[in-house]
């Protein structure tokens, strides 16, 4: 194992991001998925570190890139941090996070293991009840609860040290009932035998919701807290995959937009529900207790931008836009960037359609073709779009907006999907036709990506599948854990649900649904392209797919250790 040279001699808290390490898709071969860390992870680690508790982040995917023999168990065993905090934000991590937690528990039995992130929060009681390797889950916003938890655990350890004793098991840990948003396992001695114990899952009230004032004070770009952060900055970016059988340089060239991309936090919360979004209004209310939304101050956002640029980031990436019809916040932000002479690129994902004023300001602030406005059309069917999106628009409004952006010379990407609620196979013809019209008319649309949407925990359609006309077996955390234990059944090839009678020939099932949609995708929607900045022509994609899969197979045979 490579021991990072900058590791502090003492850690109170180790933060771990565990990607989904084993994935397979024909054009890519074996790849690592969920490489982006949740944007709040760095902020929470910095918050704990700045309040006197030395902290560090290990990204197990980055460590694998640097050394395929890396072992998180060995890393933890060498440091024995009192607290290990693991991100479980995206459901695709479910299997890998639990397996890593088991190894960490075996390597350092007295470390307190806590999970955070939307998936962990949604299944908090099940995780603490059914997985002995997990001591607690923080629900919702984590900065204040995480700091209080570390203080409690470290304080108890120091008290034991002063008494010349060592905590023997979790029953000697402190009472955690005062920590907000925490679900934890209380173990009490009792029963007939003195050595026996009783475990109880305790759900503390969800009383902390991050305010604008506190979130303004967070540091989202303290990159040196992350081991091998230079590799993360340079080689992890849109569209977020890392092919195991390719070099770092090849991954950068083939699978990123070739500009270090920083996920910029500009606010929290959402005012609407989209059927498929685990971060929608009702989802955030249940998971985080958040009723509304807010933007960070412009000064705080600019401070984050400058810090990110100092560590090598070139492009800011935002997909936060709770007021798409106004967007006055971004108008003010970008004017301020120009006033201060701050130059950067921007990848802006719109929730709906951007205003003319915002487009004008974008063109003035980011004249480089590397800056992109991305629009999510989802479908060519206005009926299907309206049934699924919180922000609706017509096809004509979409085309008019694209025409305006195109006239400004701004690079664009347009995103589509398929197989969503209330859609049928016939509706896909509308999507195919709309994509074709966009391709013919607009020269600055550099890419059109069509991706399937997996079933996210806490999304409206996952909570109420019957309402949205879908069938799914993904109900519990255990369901997700088992589903993601199979490398060949996941991202790009599995949905987690099916729509009865989608193809108009009977009830169907999930396997048939996925296979038939995969065939349609390969024919009409494949997005593989030699340049991640330019993609949409399916026939080119299919040719590249055949060549890429053959090369990936040959490389894997030469290098079986990478599997």
C-alpha positions as CSV (number, residue, x, y, z in Angstrom):
1,X,0.0,0.0,0.0
2,X,1.2,3.5,-0.8
3,X,1.2,5.7,2.3
4,X,0.5,9.3,1.3
5,X,3.3,11.5,2.3
6,X,1.1,14.4,3.5
7,X,-1.0,12.3,5.9
8,X,-1.2,14.0,9.3
9,X,0.3,12.1,12.2
10,X,-3.1,12.0,14.0
11,X,-6.6,11.8,12.8
12,X,-9.8,12.3,14.7
13,X,-12.0,11.7,11.7
14,X,-11.4,9.9,8.4
15,X,-13.9,10.6,5.6
16,X,-14.1,7.8,3.0
17,X,-15.6,8.1,-0.5
18,X,-16.1,4.5,-1.8
19,X,-17.1,4.4,-5.5
20,X,-18.8,1.5,-7.2
21,X,-15.6,-0.3,-8.2
22,X,-16.9,-3.2,-10.4
23,X,-19.0,-2.2,-13.4
24,X,-19.1,-3.5,-16.9
25,X,-20.4,-1.9,-20.1
26,X,-19.4,-3.2,-23.5
27,X,-17.8,0.0,-25.0
28,X,-15.9,0.8,-21.7
29,X,-15.0,-2.7,-20.4
30,X,-14.5,-2.6,-16.6
31,X,-15.0,0.9,-15.1
32,X,-15.2,2.7,-11.8
33,X,-18.5,4.6,-11.3
34,X,-19.7,7.3,-8.8
35,X,-16.3,9.0,-8.9
36,X,-17.5,12.4,-8.0
37,X,-17.7,13.0,-4.3
38,X,-20.9,14.7,-3.0
39,X,-20.1,18.4,-3.0
40,X,-20.8,18.6,0.8
41,X,-18.1,16.0,1.7
42,X,-15.2,18.4,1.4
43,X,-17.1,21.1,3.2
44,X,-18.0,18.9,6.2
45,X,-14.4,17.5,6.4
46,X,-13.1,21.1,6.4
47,X,-15.7,22.2,9.0
48,X,-14.6,19.4,11.4
49,X,-10.9,20.0,10.7
50,X,-11.2,23.8,11.3
51,X,-12.9,23.1,14.6
52,X,-9.9,21.4,16.1
53,X,-10.3,17.8,15.0
54,X,-7.8,16.7,12.4
55,X,-9.5,15.2,9.4
56,X,-8.7,13.6,6.1
57,X,-10.6,12.3,3.0
58,X,-9.7,9.1,1.2
59,X,-11.3,8.4,-2.2
60,X,-10.9,4.7,-2.7
61,X,-11.2,5.0,-6.5
62,X,-8.4,7.6,-6.7
63,X,-6.3,5.4,-4.4
64,X,-6.9,2.5,-6.8
65,X,-5.8,4.6,-9.8
66,X,-2.6,5.4,-8.0
67,X,-2.1,1.9,-6.7
68,X,-4.5,-1.0,-7.6
69,X,-3.3,-2.8,-4.5
70,X,-4.5,-0.1,-2.2
71,X,-6.4,-1.4,0.9
72,X,-8.7,0.9,2.9
73,X,-8.5,-1.7,5.7
74,X,-4.8,-1.3,5.9
75,X,-5.0,2.5,5.7
76,X,-7.5,2.5,8.6
77,X,-5.6,-0.1,10.6
78,X,-2.4,2.1,10.5
79,X,-4.3,5.2,11.8
80,X,-7.2,3.8,13.9
81,X,-9.2,7.1,13.7
82,X,-11.9,7.4,16.4
83,X,-14.5,8.2,13.7
84,X,-14.8,6.9,10.1
85,X,-17.4,8.8,8.1
86,X,-18.5,7.2,4.8
87,X,-20.5,8.9,2.0
88,X,-23.5,6.9,0.8
89,X,-25.2,9.5,-1.3
90,X,-25.8,7.6,-4.5
91,X,-27.6,4.2,-4.4
92,X,-25.0,2.7,-6.8
93,X,-22.5,2.8,-3.9
94,X,-24.7,0.6,-1.7
95,X,-22.8,-2.7,-2.1
96,X,-19.3,-1.3,-2.1
97,X,-19.9,1.0,0.9
98,X,-21.2,-1.9,3.1
99,X,-18.4,-4.2,2.0
100,X,-15.8,-1.5,2.7
101,X,-17.4,-0.8,6.1
102,X,-17.1,-4.5,7.0
103,X,-13.3,-4.4,6.2
104,X,-12.9,-1.2,8.2
105,X,-14.7,-2.7,11.2
106,X,-12.5,-5.7,11.1
107,X,-9.3,-3.6,10.8
108,X,-10.2,-1.1,13.5
109,X,-13.0,-2.5,15.8
110,X,-13.1,0.6,18.0
111,X,-13.6,3.1,15.2
112,X,-17.1,4.6,15.1
113,X,-18.5,4.2,11.6
114,X,-21.1,6.7,10.5
115,X,-22.8,7.1,7.1
116,X,-24.2,10.2,5.4
117,X,-25.8,11.2,2.1
118,X,-29.3,10.9,0.6
119,X,-29.4,7.1,0.2
120,X,-28.0,6.5,3.7
121,X,-30.5,9.0,5.1
122,X,-33.5,7.5,3.3
123,X,-32.7,4.0,4.7
124,X,-31.2,5.2,8.0
125,X,-33.2,2.8,10.3
126,X,-32.6,-0.2,8.2
127,X,-28.9,0.5,7.9
128,X,-28.4,0.8,11.6
129,X,-30.7,-2.1,12.5
130,X,-29.4,-4.7,10.0
131,X,-25.7,-3.9,9.4
132,X,-23.5,-4.4,12.4
133,X,-20.6,-2.6,10.7
134,X,-22.6,0.7,10.7
135,X,-22.9,2.5,14.1
136,X,-24.9,5.5,12.9
137,X,-26.3,7.5,10.0
138,X,-26.5,11.3,9.8
139,X,-29.7,12.4,8.0
140,X,-29.9,15.6,6.0
141,X,-27.4,18.4,6.4
142,X,-24.3,17.1,8.1
143,X,-21.9,19.8,9.1
144,X,-23.2,20.5,12.6
145,X,-24.2,16.9,13.5
146,X,-20.8,15.6,12.2
147,X,-18.8,18.0,14.4
148,X,-20.9,17.2,17.5
149,X,-20.5,13.5,16.8
150,X,-16.8,13.7,16.5
151,X,-16.5,15.8,19.7
152,X,-18.6,13.2,21.6
153,X,-16.6,10.2,20.3
154,X,-13.2,11.8,20.7
155,X,-14.1,13.2,24.1
156,X,-15.1,9.8,25.3
157,X,-11.9,8.2,24.0
158,X,-9.8,10.9,25.8
159,X,-11.7,10.3,29.0
160,X,-10.9,6.6,28.8
161,X,-7.3,7.4,28.1
162,X,-7.2,9.6,31.2
163,X,-8.6,6.8,33.2
164,X,-6.1,4.4,31.7
165,X,-8.8,2.3,30.2
166,X,-9.8,1.4,26.6
167,X,-13.3,1.2,25.3
168,X,-14.0,-2.4,25.1
169,X,-17.1,-2.2,22.9
170,X,-19.8,0.2,21.7
171,X,-21.6,-0.1,25.0
172,X,-18.8,2.1,26.4
173,X,-19.5,4.9,23.9
174,X,-21.1,8.1,25.0
175,X,-24.8,8.9,25.0
176,X,-25.5,10.4,21.5
177,X,-29.2,11.3,22.0
178,X,-28.5,15.1,21.9
179,X,-26.9,15.1,18.5
180,X,-29.3,16.3,15.8
181,X,-30.3,14.3,12.8
182,X,-28.5,11.2,14.1
183,X,-29.8,7.6,13.9
184,X,-27.6,5.4,16.0
185,X,-27.4,2.0,17.8
186,X,-27.5,2.2,21.6
187,X,-26.1,-1.0,23.2
188,X,-26.9,-1.5,26.8
189,X,-25.9,-4.3,29.2
190,X,-28.8,-6.3,30.6
191,X,-30.7,-9.5,30.5
192,X,-30.1,-12.7,32.5
193,X,-26.3,-12.8,31.9
194,X,-24.1,-9.9,32.9
195,X,-22.2,-10.1,29.7
196,X,-25.3,-10.0,27.5
197,X,-26.4,-6.8,25.8
198,X,-29.5,-5.3,24.1
199,X,-29.2,-3.2,20.9
200,X,-31.8,-0.4,20.2
201,X,-32.0,1.8,17.2
202,X,-32.4,5.4,18.3
203,X,-33.7,8.0,15.9
204,X,-32.8,11.5,17.1
205,X,-35.0,14.4,16.0
206,X,-34.3,16.0,12.6
207,X,-33.7,19.4,14.0
208,X,-30.7,20.8,12.1
209,X,-31.3,22.2,8.6
210,X,-28.4,24.2,7.2
211,X,-29.1,27.9,7.0
212,X,-27.8,30.3,4.5
213,X,-25.5,31.9,7.1
214,X,-23.9,28.6,8.0
215,X,-23.6,27.3,4.4
216,X,-22.0,30.6,3.5
217,X,-19.2,29.9,6.0
218,X,-18.4,26.4,4.6
219,X,-15.3,25.8,2.5
220,X,-16.2,23.5,-0.5
221,X,-12.7,23.5,-2.1
222,X,-10.1,22.7,0.5
223,X,-8.6,20.1,-1.8
224,X,-5.5,19.2,0.2
225,X,-7.8,17.4,2.7
226,X,-8.2,14.8,0.0
227,X,-5.4,12.3,-0.5
228,X,-3.9,12.5,-4.0
229,X,-6.2,15.5,-4.8
230,X,-4.2,16.4,-7.9
231,X,-5.3,13.1,-9.5
232,X,-8.9,13.8,-8.5
233,X,-8.8,17.4,-9.9
234,X,-7.2,16.4,-13.2
235,X,-8.8,13.1,-14.1
236,X,-12.3,13.0,-12.5
237,X,-14.9,14.9,-14.5
238,X,-17.9,14.8,-16.7
239,X,-19.2,12.2,-17.6
240,X,-17.7,10.7,-14.5
241,X,-16.6,7.2,-15.6
242,X,-13.1,5.9,-15.2
243,X,-12.2,2.9,-17.5
244,X,-9.9,0.5,-15.6
245,X,-8.1,-0.7,-18.6
246,X,-7.1,2.8,-19.8
247,X,-4.3,5.1,-18.5
248,X,-5.1,8.3,-16.6
249,X,-4.2,10.2,-19.7
250,X,-6.4,8.1,-22.0
251,X,-9.3,8.5,-19.6
252,X,-8.9,12.2,-19.5
253,X,-8.8,12.4,-23.3
254,X,-11.6,9.9,-24.0
255,X,-14.1,10.1,-21.1
256,X,-14.0,13.7,-19.9
257,X,-14.6,17.1,-21.4
258,X,-10.9,17.7,-21.0
259,X,-11.3,20.6,-18.6
260,X,-11.0,20.0,-14.8
261,X,-14.6,20.4,-13.7
262,X,-15.5,21.6,-10.2
263,X,-19.0,21.0,-8.8
264,X,-19.9,24.4,-7.5
265,X,-22.3,24.7,-4.6
266,X,-24.5,27.8,-5.1
267,X,-27.4,26.8,-2.8
268,X,-29.6,24.2,-1.2
269,X,-33.2,23.1,-1.7
270,X,-35.6,22.7,-4.6
271,X,-39.2,24.2,-5.0
272,X,-40.6,21.4,-7.3
273,X,-40.9,17.7,-7.7
274,X,-39.6,15.8,-10.8
275,X,-40.8,12.2,-10.8
276,X,-37.3,10.7,-11.0
277,X,-35.3,13.1,-8.8
278,X,-34.1,12.0,-5.3
279,X,-33.3,15.6,-4.6
280,X,-36.7,17.0,-5.4
281,X,-38.9,19.1,-3.0
282,X,-40.8,16.2,-1.3
283,X,-37.6,14.1,-1.1
284,X,-35.6,16.9,0.6
285,X,-38.5,17.5,3.0
286,X,-38.4,13.8,4.0
287,X,-34.7,13.3,4.1
288,X,-33.4,16.7,5.2
289,X,-36.4,18.5,6.7
290,X,-35.9,21.3,4.2
291,X,-39.0,23.2,3.2
292,X,-37.6,25.8,0.8
293,X,-34.4,26.8,-1.0
294,X,-31.8,29.5,-0.8
295,X,-28.7,30.7,-2.7
296,X,-25.3,31.2,-1.1
297,X,-24.1,34.8,-1.1
298,X,-22.3,35.9,-4.2
299,X,-19.1,36.7,-2.1
300,X,-19.1,33.1,-0.7
301,X,-19.5,31.6,-4.1
302,X,-16.8,33.7,-5.6
303,X,-14.5,32.7,-2.8
304,X,-15.1,29.1,-3.6
305,X,-14.5,29.7,-7.3
306,X,-11.1,31.3,-6.5
307,X,-10.1,28.5,-4.2
308,X,-11.0,25.9,-6.7
309,X,-9.0,27.7,-9.4
310,X,-6.0,27.8,-7.1
311,X,-6.0,24.0,-7.0
312,X,-6.2,23.6,-10.8
313,X,-9.9,23.6,-11.7
314,X,-10.8,25.4,-14.9
315,X,-14.6,24.9,-15.3
316,X,-17.3,25.5,-12.8
317,X,-20.2,23.0,-13.0
318,X,-23.7,24.0,-11.7
319,X,-26.9,22.1,-11.9
320,X,-28.7,24.2,-9.4
321,X,-31.3,26.6,-10.7
322,X,-34.5,26.8,-8.6
323,X,-35.8,30.0,-10.4
324,X,-35.3,29.2,-14.1
325,X,-37.8,31.9,-15.3
326,X,-35.8,34.7,-13.5
327,X,-32.2,33.7,-12.8
328,X,-31.4,37.1,-11.4
329,X,-28.9,35.5,-9.0
330,X,-26.7,34.2,-11.9
331,X,-27.0,37.5,-13.7
332,X,-25.6,39.3,-10.6
333,X,-23.0,36.6,-10.0
334,X,-21.6,36.7,-13.5
335,X,-21.6,40.5,-13.6
336,X,-19.6,40.5,-10.4
337,X,-17.1,38.0,-11.9
338,X,-16.6,40.4,-14.8
339,X,-16.2,43.4,-12.5
340,X,-13.5,41.6,-10.6
341,X,-11.8,40.4,-13.7
342,X,-12.1,36.7,-12.7
343,X,-11.9,34.4,-15.6
344,X,-13.2,30.8,-15.7
345,X,-15.3,28.5,-17.8
346,X,-18.8,27.4,-16.9
347,X,-20.9,24.3,-17.5
348,X,-24.4,25.3,-16.7
349,X,-27.2,22.6,-16.5
350,X,-30.6,24.3,-16.6
351,X,-33.6,23.0,-14.7
352,X,-35.9,24.5,-17.3
353,X,-35.3,27.1,-20.0
354,X,-32.9,30.0,-19.3
355,X,-34.1,33.6,-19.5
356,X,-32.8,35.8,-22.3
357,X,-31.1,38.0,-19.8
358,X,-29.2,35.1,-18.3
359,X,-28.1,33.9,-21.8
360,X,-26.8,37.4,-22.6
361,X,-24.8,37.5,-19.4
362,X,-23.4,34.0,-20.0
363,X,-22.2,35.0,-23.4
364,X,-20.5,38.1,-22.1
365,X,-18.9,36.3,-19.1
366,X,-17.8,33.1,-20.7
367,X,-17.0,33.7,-24.4
368,X,-14.9,30.5,-24.8
369,X,-16.5,27.5,-26.7
370,X,-15.5,25.4,-23.7
371,X,-18.3,27.0,-21.7
372,X,-21.6,25.2,-22.2
373,X,-25.3,25.7,-21.5
374,X,-27.0,22.3,-21.1
375,X,-30.7,21.9,-21.5
376,X,-32.7,18.9,-20.3
377,X,-35.5,18.2,-22.9
378,X,-35.9,14.6,-21.5
379,X,-38.4,13.7,-24.3
380,X,-39.9,14.9,-27.5
381,X,-43.4,14.3,-26.1
382,X,-44.8,17.4,-24.4
383,X,-47.3,15.2,-22.6
384,X,-44.6,13.0,-21.1
385,X,-42.4,16.0,-20.2
386,X,-45.2,17.7,-18.4
387,X,-46.1,14.5,-16.5
388,X,-42.5,14.1,-15.2
389,X,-40.9,17.5,-14.8
390,X,-41.5,20.2,-12.2
391,X,-40.6,22.9,-14.7
392,X,-42.5,22.4,-18.0
393,X,-42.0,23.9,-21.4
394,X,-43.2,23.2,-24.9
395,X,-41.1,21.9,-27.8
396,X,-41.5,25.3,-29.5
397,X,-40.3,27.1,-26.4
398,X,-37.3,24.7,-26.3
399,X,-36.5,25.3,-30.0
400,X,-36.8,29.1,-29.6
401,X,-34.4,29.1,-26.7
402,X,-31.9,26.9,-28.5
403,X,-32.1,29.3,-31.4
404,X,-31.4,32.3,-29.2
405,X,-28.4,30.5,-27.5
406,X,-27.2,29.4,-30.9
407,X,-27.3,33.0,-32.2
408,X,-25.1,34.0,-29.3
409,X,-22.5,31.5,-30.4
410,X,-22.7,29.6,-27.1
411,X,-21.9,25.9,-27.0
412,X,-24.9,23.7,-26.0
413,X,-25.7,20.2,-24.9
414,X,-29.2,18.8,-24.9
415,X,-30.0,15.8,-22.7
416,X,-32.7,13.2,-23.3
417,X,-33.9,10.0,-21.7
418,X,-36.2,7.1,-22.4
419,X,-38.3,4.6,-20.5
420,X,-39.8,7.2,-18.1
421,X,-43.3,7.2,-16.5
422,X,-46.3,7.7,-18.8
423,X,-44.1,7.1,-21.9
424,X,-44.7,4.4,-24.5
425,X,-42.5,3.1,-27.3
426,X,-44.5,5.3,-29.7
427,X,-43.4,8.4,-27.8
428,X,-39.8,7.7,-28.6
429,X,-40.5,8.7,-32.2
430,X,-41.2,12.2,-31.0
431,X,-37.8,12.2,-29.2
432,X,-36.0,10.9,-32.3
433,X,-37.7,13.6,-34.5
434,X,-36.9,16.4,-32.0
435,X,-33.2,15.3,-31.8
436,X,-33.0,15.2,-35.6
437,X,-34.5,18.7,-35.9
438,X,-32.1,20.1,-33.3
439,X,-29.1,18.5,-35.1
440,X,-30.1,19.9,-38.5
441,X,-30.9,23.5,-37.4
442,X,-28.3,24.5,-34.8
443,X,-24.5,24.5,-35.3
444,X,-23.5,25.2,-31.7
445,X,-25.2,22.1,-30.3
446,X,-22.1,20.1,-29.7
447,X,-23.7,17.1,-28.1
448,X,-27.0,15.3,-27.4
449,X,-26.8,12.6,-24.8
450,X,-29.7,10.2,-24.1
451,X,-29.3,8.3,-20.9
452,X,-31.5,6.0,-18.9
453,X,-32.6,7.1,-15.4
454,X,-32.2,4.6,-12.6
455,X,-34.6,4.5,-9.7
456,X,-33.2,6.7,-6.9
457,X,-34.2,6.1,-3.3
458,X,-36.6,8.8,-2.1
459,X,-37.5,10.0,-5.6
460,X,-41.3,10.5,-6.0
461,X,-41.7,7.5,-8.4
462,X,-39.7,5.3,-6.0
463,X,-41.8,6.3,-3.0
464,X,-45.1,5.9,-5.0
465,X,-44.5,3.6,-7.9
466,X,-48.2,2.9,-8.4
467,X,-48.9,6.6,-8.9
468,X,-46.3,6.7,-11.7
469,X,-47.4,3.5,-13.4
470,X,-44.1,1.6,-12.8
471,X,-43.2,-1.8,-11.2
472,X,-40.1,-2.2,-9.1
473,X,-38.5,-4.6,-6.7
474,X,-36.2,-1.9,-5.3
475,X,-38.0,-1.1,-2.0
476,X,-35.4,-1.6,0.8
477,X,-31.8,-0.9,1.1
478,X,-31.1,-4.6,0.9
479,X,-32.7,-4.6,-2.5
480,X,-30.2,-2.0,-3.7
481,X,-27.3,-3.7,-2.0
482,X,-28.1,-7.0,-3.8
483,X,-28.8,-5.3,-7.2
484,X,-25.4,-3.5,-7.1
485,X,-23.5,-6.6,-6.2
486,X,-23.6,-7.7,-9.8
487,X,-21.1,-5.8,-12.0
488,X,-22.8,-6.4,-15.3
489,X,-26.3,-5.2,-14.2
490,X,-26.2,-1.5,-13.4
491,X,-25.5,1.8,-15.0
492,X,-26.3,1.9,-18.7
493,X,-27.9,-1.5,-18.7
494,X,-30.4,-1.7,-15.9
495,X,-33.2,0.5,-14.7
496,X,-34.5,-1.0,-11.4
497,X,-38.1,-0.8,-12.7
498,X,-40.3,-1.5,-15.7
499,X,-43.4,0.0,-17.2
500,X,-46.1,-2.6,-17.9
501,X,-47.2,-2.7,-21.5
502,X,-44.7,0.0,-22.5
503,X,-44.3,-1.8,-25.9
504,X,-48.0,-2.4,-26.3
505,X,-47.7,-6.2,-26.4
506,X,-48.5,-7.4,-22.9
507,X,-47.4,-7.0,-19.3
508,X,-43.7,-7.5,-19.7
509,X,-41.0,-7.7,-17.1
510,X,-37.9,-5.8,-16.0
511,X,-35.4,-7.9,-17.9
512,X,-37.3,-7.7,-21.2
513,X,-38.0,-3.9,-20.6
514,X,-34.3,-3.2,-20.2
515,X,-33.2,-5.4,-23.1
516,X,-35.6,-3.9,-25.6
517,X,-34.8,-0.3,-24.5
518,X,-31.1,-1.1,-24.8
519,X,-31.6,-2.2,-28.4
520,X,-33.5,1.1,-29.1
521,X,-30.7,3.0,-27.4
522,X,-28.0,1.4,-29.5
523,X,-29.9,2.1,-32.7
524,X,-31.1,5.7,-32.0
525,X,-29.5,7.1,-28.9
526,X,-25.9,5.8,-28.4
527,X,-23.7,8.6,-27.2
528,X,-20.2,7.1,-27.4
529,X,-17.9,9.4,-29.3
530,X,-14.1,9.9,-29.6
531,X,-14.5,13.3,-28.0
532,X,-16.6,13.6,-24.8
533,X,-17.5,17.2,-26.0
534,X,-19.1,16.1,-29.2
535,X,-21.5,13.2,-29.5
536,X,-24.9,12.3,-30.8
537,X,-24.6,10.5,-34.2
538,X,-25.6,6.9,-33.3
539,X,-23.9,5.3,-36.4
540,X,-20.6,6.7,-35.4
541,X,-21.2,5.6,-31.9
542,X,-22.0,2.1,-32.9
543,X,-18.8,1.8,-34.9
544,X,-16.7,3.2,-32.0
545,X,-18.5,0.9,-29.6
546,X,-17.4,-2.2,-31.6
547,X,-13.8,-1.0,-31.7
548,X,-13.7,0.1,-28.1
549,X,-15.2,-3.1,-26.7
550,X,-12.7,-5.2,-28.7
551,X,-9.8,-3.1,-27.5
552,X,-11.1,-3.2,-23.9
553,X,-11.4,-7.0,-24.1
554,X,-7.8,-7.3,-25.4
555,X,-6.5,-5.0,-22.6
556,X,-8.3,-6.9,-19.9
557,X,-6.8,-10.2,-21.1
558,X,-3.3,-8.7,-20.9
559,X,-4.0,-7.1,-17.5
560,X,-6.4,-9.4,-15.5
561,X,-5.3,-7.8,-12.2
562,X,-7.3,-4.7,-13.1
563,X,-10.5,-6.6,-12.8
